[in-house]
Amino acid sequence: MTSQTILITGGAGFIGSHLAKRLIEEGHEVIIIDNFNPYYDPSLKEARISHLLKDLPYTLYRIDLEDFEAVQKVFETHAIDLIAHQAAQAGVRYSIENPLVYGQSNLIGTLNLLELAKQYHIKGFILASSSSVYGDATSFPIKETDETDKPISLYAATKKSCELLAYSYHHLFELPVTCLRYFTVYGPWGRPDMAIFSFTKSAFEGTPIDVYGQGDMARDFTFIDDLVDGIVKALEKQLPWAVLNLGRGQAQPLMDFITSIETHSGKSLQKNFLDMQPGDVQKTWADITQAKTLLSFEPKTSIDEGVQSFVTWYKNFYDV
Ligand SMILES: NC(=O)c1ccc[n+]([C@@H]2O[C@H](COP(=O)([O-])OP(=O)(O)OC[C@H]3O[C@@H](n4cnc5c(N)ncnc54)[C@H](O)[C@@H]3O)[C@@H](O)[C@H]2O)c1
């Protein structure tokens, strides 16, 4: 792809910062919007900017997507070609207790961005969606055409709503949009509220971990570099409209994942087996045929390599 000006929202976040690094290194002009909200320790967001993006050229706006005028100024200042919209209030469990912030960040924030994408004739809009739109699926692997009308968390409901808002902008104004449904993304610089992070932290601190669903859960764990490959390919393709799963294409038992963390940390974990939590699903497993066909998406990283990479980062970053 020839050099483009690309707006990444949520660029201080886990996925957005990795995407920014990759795109800057490929020669693109990257503009980042992030509000550095305190959903988890903002010092990790600051560290991604100061370490992961160290010495790289980019422009950062510390603004909120809910602030239409502030975001509009960014579009006035830069001739943006493409948007990779990663910013969102994430987290399934948190959404049950704090629904309003999901309405603000995910619904209003996304609507503001779609409206500006229309006004400024953006060539391609990538929307970070989620496997959570499938609810508690019963047939596997999950296809993009499977039911998404019964979200079992507020978070999932807002992610599906973002897809619907995006479709109407595509239909009415021919905005090219690709909705990418990510499946449990993990890797260095990952989010502290996600299992791999808290399990690894517990391993080094010698504290017990809570294992929900009595351990009988499976996830399609997707390594960050593979996911970023998929996002970059979607940015390159600029499909008129697509909804695509991005996963590894395999369901990994949670207990195997925990064993891999124990192996790479050299610590054994004490486990509290608990029931499923509201909003959680028992299993995810992506059918990635569509992404393979349309984007030549090809995830490469094994669970073992991915967990090793995460644990190595954790040890270095937290000096344990
Ligand atoms: N990590 C996963 O496993 C996963 C899975 C499915 C979908 N997703 C989606 O991928 C995207 C990125 O997730 P992540 O794991 O990097 O999360 P993250 O929380 O690390 O990153 C999101 C970033 O967006 C910023 N942000 C949130 N609301 C904002 C607003 N209103 N204005 C400006 N900035 C705002 C946050 O400060 C944060 O830095 C999200 O849309 C998330 O829903 C992630």
The ligand as an ORCA input file, in Angstrom:
! r2SCAN-3c Opt
* xyz 0 1
  N      -8.449     -7.288     23.201
  C      -9.382     -8.136     22.758
  O      -9.313     -9.331     22.993
  C     -10.557     -7.626     21.938
  C     -11.491     -8.578     21.472
  C     -12.566     -8.134     20.715
  C     -12.688     -6.802     20.388
  N     -11.785     -5.897     20.862
  C     -11.946     -4.491     20.484
  O     -10.724     -4.009     19.987
  C     -10.570     -2.632     20.304
  C      -9.253     -2.376     21.018
  O      -9.245     -3.142     22.218
  P      -8.003     -3.191     23.196
  O      -7.939     -4.549     23.753
  O      -6.822     -2.601     22.545
  O      -8.541     -2.226     24.358
  P      -7.830     -1.024     25.113
  O      -8.774     -0.630     26.214
  O      -6.444     -1.364     25.483
  O      -7.792      0.121     24.024
  C      -8.852      1.020     23.767
  C      -8.289      2.429     23.824
  O      -9.328      3.332     23.469
  C      -9.274      4.470     24.311
  N     -10.635      5.011     24.365
  C     -11.729      4.414     24.887
  N     -12.801      5.215     24.776
  C     -12.361      6.347     24.154
  C     -13.009      7.556     23.752
  N     -14.308      7.754     23.982
  N     -12.259      8.505     23.146
  C     -10.933      8.328     22.933
  N     -10.277      7.193     23.284
  C     -10.989      6.229     23.898
  C      -8.772      3.936     25.649
  O      -8.126      4.936     26.435
  C      -7.804      2.838     25.223
  O      -6.465      3.297     25.177
  C     -11.810     -2.248     21.116
  O     -12.759     -1.692     20.237
  C     -12.291     -3.589     21.642
  O     -13.678     -3.563     21.913
  C     -10.705     -6.280     21.623
*
